[in-house]
Amino acid sequence: MGDDAFGHHLIEVLKDEGVETRAMQLDAEARTTMAFIAKPDAHTAEFVFYRNPGADTRLRPEELDRALLQDARAFLFGSVSLTHEPTRSALLEAVRIARAAGALVGYDVNHRPSLWRAPQEAFDWAMKMIPQVHLVKVNEVELALLSGEKEIDLSSGAEGALPQIEAAAKALLAHGPELVVVTLGRHGSYFQIGAGGAYLPPFPVETVDAVGCGDAFIAALLTRLVLGVARGAWRSRLTVDGLRAALRYANAAGALTATIEGTIPALPTTGQVEAFLAQQP
């Protein structure tokens, strides 16, 4: 991030939350990328990015904390880090290092059209990365875009769209990942592995702000997959029953995030997720 007030503030916020910040770097020549979020309603967000260039686009491969990557249980990235060089090359190298070390490598597509020069470029890079990862996380719009399916209509709920969601998830799985996860917002989530797939219904909550729910979901899912097993042994969790439980936990984390304004302040702790689940049928 930039060596500016926003960059320094972000580091302090993360430290206060107990996040390891040793790999974060400040760039004196570029500003911290900013995202302004408009919310037409509690379930919808529209993003405007200020990044010309942003410091996040300037990370070089030689600046990577290789020891941290080699010790990681999981490595997650999004398409925002693929839009520009040299960060794109740094990301490709980070994926290589983490995967070689046995980490679960995940790709949260998190498509932001305004950051790409052309739609085809965004599509091409997404399809290039999918075979290089173990887990792909998409929403229903990204799933349709990458699989070639027509638009997935959730206006009447997820149940009627499940055959289409399953077919699209299987199409992405055929490109090489071991797990495809589809977040459906207030309609729940779906997963697909070679041995099968399942739909997990949502937890009904009063939504105040849905921004960050997908982040909470994928973070919670990753903890269910990599914690409590030997490093590199996450594949033992990729069973239909195991993933049902993991996505139920992740759905709960996303639901709790929706009940509080903001993103970082809204992310729940493990204790809060477990207490919430204990109250559910």
Secondary structure, 3 states (H helix, E strand, C coil): CECCHHHHHHHHHHHHCCCCCCCCCCECCCECCEEEEEEEECCEEEEEEECCCEHHHCCCHHHCCHHHHHCCCEEEEEHHHHCCCCHHHHHHHHHHHHHHCCCEEEEECCCCHHHCCCHHHHHHHHHHHHHHCCEEEEEHHHHHHHHCCCCCCCCCCCHHHHHHHHHHHHHHHCCCCCEEEEECHHHCEEEEECCEEEEECCCCCCCCCCCCHHHHHHHHHHHHHHCCCCCCCHHHHCCHHHHHHHHHHHHHHHHHHHCCCCCHHHCCCHHHHHHHHHCCC
